[in-house]
Amino acid sequence: MNRESLVVTGAWTVAVILLSVALLAGFSPPSEKAAAAPDSPLAGTEWRLVEIQSMDDTVGTVRPDDPSRYTMRLNGNGTIVLRLNCNRASGTWSAEAGPDRSRGRFEFGPLAATRAHCPPPSLDEQVSSQAHYVRSYLLKDGRLCLSLMADGGIYVWEPHTEVPFQTKPDKDLEAAILRASPYYTRKVVDVEGGTGRGRYVYGRVDLNGDGRDEVFVYLLGSIFCGTGGCNLLLFTYTQNGYSLVNDFTISRLPVIVSAERTKGWNDLIRLESGGGAEPSYVRHTFDGKRYVERERMTADKVPEGKSYLAGELTFDKGIPLEPRN
């Protein structure tokens, strides 16, 4: 039996056991009115799934291929937002800390989730189906452990504060980059024997809460970069494919996504430095069509928010970008 079959079999076994215990105990789902305690140590935190520890020896520990595709945001108002691979879920959560606040009761309320068929292997169905059986939490070594009732298993999460850049080629995205960069042609970049050829990295984030990711693209190479940084593109996905929202001509990484929103979109903060100018953070807000600059801040303190396209980036790590003819 292969690993994926074991995961499915183990998940089904755990679900049956939990359901039986719940029925015998007279269990009923948590109330939709469940709310997080105002002083809960978990309020306002965000996590990504590291592993699922099963009590079934035939399954053992299961780890997602990409933890950044399984995230959980515990809002201070008692609501929750989860990313489960290609699906999204939202609902409520509640917690009651014990005497030392590092452990206590934890429950999910009803969750509303999308039902897209994610490419295998995927843990989205397992996580969403078992969420209602979580009964306690433990904060240990910087990680959050959520335990299922009846020793059904433990979900281990780690803080989700940085999202690294991605380097898996995306042909549709590359086509959008070329449409947004009409000057990037073979005639131009091959003048000096191809030294002008560029590369790119990217990162995905849902900026407007519609369940579909926007995409940051950071371009590398002499044709895209200057002393003040490199070209940063922001795309949104429509029924016609990737559509350009903004072209930020001078940027440093990472890009900070603020929790504050304007017209339904998260505010963005970029770092600009070099070219003889003092380093500064630039906050952008959405005006209904695109992002516009709102304020400049000194670079002596990193603004609050989640960092995207994080990591040590060098040119050789980028994805080669073939120029247009």
N, C-alpha and C positions, 0 to 999 in steps of 0.2 A: 504494500500500500504506500503511495507516495505521500510527501509532506502535506500537500494541499488537501488530500483526502483525509489525512489524520486531523487536520485543523477543523474541517467541516464536521467529521464524526465526533471529535471532542466537543466542539461547540454545541452540537445537537444533544449530546449526552448531558452536558452541564445544564442546558436549557430545560430538558425534561426533568432533571432532578430538582432544579430550582422551582419549576412550576408546581411539581408535586408537593414540595415543602410549603410553598406559598398557599396552596389550596388547603392543606391540612391546618395551617396556622390561621386561616381566615384572612389572608393578606388581601389588601385592596390597594390600588395604585395611589401614589402620593397625590395630594390635592393640587389642582392647578393654581391655587392661591399661595402655594409654598413660596417663601421668600427667604433670602439669605439673612442671617443675623447681621446687623449693621457693623458689628465689630469682628466679624469672622475673619480669620487670618487668610482665607481664600478669596475674599471679595476683591474684585478688580485684578485678578491674576489670569495669566494665559499660559497654556501648557501644550506640549506635543507628546504623542504616545511613543514610548520607548519599547515596551514589551508587554505581553500578556502572559502571566504565570498561571498555568493550569495545574489543578490538583490531580489531573489524569496523567499518569506516567507515560501513556502512549502518545500524548501530545507534547508534554513538557512546556518549554517556553517558546512563544511565538513572537517574532519581531517584524514590524512592518518594513518593507523594502525602503520606504522613504518616510521617516517620521514627520516631515513637514506637511504631509498630506493628511495627517490625522491630528487635528488641533482642537483645543477646547478653551473657550473664553468664558470665565465665570464673572459676570458683571455684578457690580455692587447692589443693583436693584433686584437681584434674585433671578434674573434671566440668564440664559446660557445660549451660546452659539458654538456649534461644532462643525468642523470640516471632516468628512469621512471619505477620503479618497476623492471620487468624482461627485459625491453627494454632499448635501448640507443638511443640518438639523438645528432646530431651535426649540426652546421650551423654558423650563424653570429648574432651579436647584435650591436646596436648603441644606444648612449645616449647623451643627451645634458643637462647639469646642468643648473638650474636656478640661480638667483642672490645669494641665500644662499647655493647653492650646495646640500642641503638636499632633493631637489625635482627637477623634470625636465622631459623632454621627454625621452621615452624609447621605442624601437621597436626591435622585433626579425626579422631577415632575414629568408629566407627559411630554413627549418629544414629537414634533412634526418634522418629518424628513422627506427629502426628495427620493425618488426611486429609480435613478438612472442605473443602467447595467455597467458597472465599472470593469475594466479589463482585469483578468486574473493575473497574479493572486491579489485578492482584496479582502480586507477585514471589515468593510463597512457594515455588512449585514450582521456580523457577529457583535460588533460594538453596539449598534443600535438596538439589537434584540436583547442584549444582556444589561443595558443601562439601568433598567427599572429594578434590577436586583442588587444594585450597589447599596450598602448599608453603613459603611464606615470609611474614614480616611485616616491616613498617617503621613505626616511630613517627616522625612528622614533623609539626611545627607543631601538636602536641596531638592529631593524628588517628592512627588505626590503619589501615594499608593491608595487606590480605591479598591476596597475589598467587597466581593460579592457575598451574599448571604449563604449560609450552609457550606462555607469553605469552597465555594464554587470557583474561585480564582481571584487573581489580583491584577488590576490594570495599573501599570507603572508609567507615570508621566514626568517629564522634565520641563523646567521653565522654557517658554518659547519667546525669546526676546530678540533673536536675530534669525533672519532667513537668508541662507547663503545663495550666491548666484548659481544658476543652472548652466550646464555646458552640454546638454543633449541637443543635437541639431533639430531644428523645427523648420521644415521647408516652407510652410505657409507663412510663418513669421518672417523668414528671410525674404520672401516675395514682398511682404509689407514694408520691410526695411528698405528694399531697393526702390519701391514706389515713393517712399519718403525721402530718398537720397538720390535725386536724379543726376547729380554731378558725379556719382560713383560709377564710372564706366571703365571699360577695358582701355579705351583710348587714353584716359587720364591717368589711371593707376599704373599702366605699363610703360610709361614714358621713361622710367629709370629701372627697367628690368623687373618690374613687379614689386618693388619695395614699398609701393603705396597701398598694397592690398591690406584690407582690414580684417578684423575679427569682431566677435560680439559675445556677450553673455547676457542673460536675462533672468527675470524673477517675476512670479505671478502673485497677485493679491487682488481680492475683491474690494474695490474702493467705494462702491456705491451700494453695497448690500443687496444686489440683485441675484446673487448666487452664481454669477459668472465672473471669472477672473479678468482683471486688467493685466497688462504686461509692461514692465519696465525693460527697456533694452539699452545696454551700455555698449557703445561702439569704441573700438580700439584701433589704433594705427595713425600714421602721420596725417592722413587725409581727414580724420575725424577728431583729432586732438590738438591742443595748443598748450601754452604754458599755464593756462588757468584750468585745465581739465579736458574732458572729452564730451562728446555729444551723447545726450540722454534722450531717448524717445519713450513716449507713453502711448500705448495702444489700448483700445477697448475692443471687445469682440461683438460683432453684430451678425445678423443673418447673412450678410454678404462677406463675412470674414473680418480680418483685422482692420480697424479704422484708426488713423492717427488722431490722438487727442492733443498732445503737446510735443514740441521739439525744444528741449533745453540745450542750448549750444555749448555751455560751459558748466561742467558738473564734476564733483568729486563723489566718491562712494564712501559709505553706503547712503541710500536714500531713506529718510526717516518718515514713516507714516504716523501722523498724530491721531490720537483717539478723538480729537475735535473734528466736527464736520461742518461744512458749509454747503448749503443747497443739496444735502444728501450725500456728499462725497467727503471722504477724509481729507484733511489738510495735509499738504506735503512740505517737507523741509529738506533743502539741499545745501551742501557745503560748497562754497566757491572760494578758491584760493589761488595764488600765483599771479603771474603777469604784473607784478609790482603792487598789487592791491592787497589790503589787509584781509586776512581770512574772515569770512562771515557766513552765517547761516541765513538762508532765504526761505521765508514761509510763503507758500502759495495756497490760495483758496480757489474753489471752483465757482465760476460765475454763471453756470448753467450750460455752458458750451465747452469751456476749456479752463485750465488753471492760469491764474494771474498772480503776479507778485503783490504781497500785502505788507510785508515788513522785513527788515534786515536786523539780524541780531549778532552780537559779538560771538566769536568762536571760543571764548574761554570756558563755556559750559555747554555740554551736549544737551540739546532739547529732549523732552520726554517723547516717547513713541517707540515703535518697533522698527528695527533697522532691516532694510531689504538690500539685496545684492551685497551682503556682507561677506567678508573673507579676504585673504591675501590674494590680490589679483595681479597677475603678470600677463604679458601679451600672449605667451605660449599657451596659457590656459583657455584662451578664447576660442570660439568656434570659427573656423575659416569662413569668410564671406566672399563668395564669388561675385565679381562686379557684373553689371549688366552690359550687354553688347553695345 
